Amino acid sequence: NNRNHGSEPLGHWASVSGGMDNRATGAFAAVNGGKLNEAAGAYSQALGLQARAGRAGEVALAGGAFEPTGDLRLG
């Protein structure tokens, strides 16, 4: 089916328009579809697979992660 499973817009005026297991946690942030994406920065956008837009105004497009979940990230 074509439902938005497990996705949630949590930020102030945030939006998740489709996909699965997506989160829009930043104010005015948007996830435009895909799976396991997060738009965490204010006015940010994320789409694809495992994209994360963590800074204000950032747009992230990803086709998967480079490292396993739980690995240490520096920076």
Phi, psi and omega per residue, in radians:
N1 nan 3.011 -3.020
N2 -1.968 0.705 3.138
R3 -1.652 2.806 -3.097
N4 -1.583 1.378 -3.042
H5 -1.261 2.237 2.994
G6 1.148 0.226 -3.136
S7 -1.677 2.588 -3.121
E8 -2.567 2.266 2.963
P9 -1.517 2.000 -3.075
L10 -1.910 -0.423 -3.112
G11 -1.341 2.830 3.123
H12 -1.075 2.054 -3.118
W13 1.044 0.563 3.117
A14 -1.508 2.889 -3.070
S15 -2.542 2.370 2.948
V16 -2.107 2.006 -3.003
S17 -1.659 -0.204 3.113
G18 3.097 3.086 3.094
G19 1.722 -2.717 -3.038
M20 -2.491 2.360 3.085
D21 0.975 0.795 3.111
N22 -1.844 2.688 3.117
R23 -2.428 2.319 3.008
A24 -2.002 1.698 -3.024
T25 -1.771 -0.276 3.120
G26 -1.464 2.731 3.093
A27 -1.123 2.267 3.134
F28 1.072 0.384 -3.129
A29 -1.471 2.818 -3.133
A30 -2.528 2.430 2.920
V31 -1.958 2.112 -2.997
N32 -1.633 0.189 3.106
G33 2.258 3.027 -3.117
G34 1.870 -2.695 -3.074
K35 -2.468 2.412 3.059
L36 1.019 0.708 3.127
N37 -1.782 2.693 3.047
E38 -2.454 2.236 3.000
A39 -1.848 1.708 -3.007
A40 -1.737 -0.452 -3.141
G41 -1.436 2.691 3.079
A42 -1.083 2.364 3.129
Y43 1.093 0.360 -3.120
S44 -1.574 2.884 3.097
Q45 -2.421 2.482 3.087
A46 -2.412 2.485 3.072
L47 -2.745 2.778 -3.128
G48 1.912 -2.354 3.141
L49 -2.189 2.016 3.091
Q50 1.111 0.595 3.058
A51 -1.411 2.557 3.062
R52 -2.414 2.048 3.066
A53 -1.806 1.756 -3.026
G54 -1.741 -0.196 -3.103
R55 -1.878 2.710 -3.137
A56 -1.035 2.249 3.099
G57 1.345 0.014 -3.106
E58 -1.265 2.498 3.025
V59 -2.071 2.128 -3.100
A60 -2.078 2.317 3.068
L61 -2.244 2.190 -3.083
A62 -2.434 2.709 3.081
G63 -2.057 0.489 3.138
G64 2.204 2.927 -3.087
A65 -1.553 2.718 3.068
F66 -1.593 -0.239 -3.069
E67 -2.422 2.687 3.116
P68 -1.142 2.639 3.075
T69 -1.021 2.341 3.118
G70 1.752 -0.218 3.096
D71 -1.170 2.613 3.132
L72 -1.207 2.271 3.067
R73 -1.914 2.298 3.109
L74 -1.801 2.500 3.074
G75 1.835 nan nan
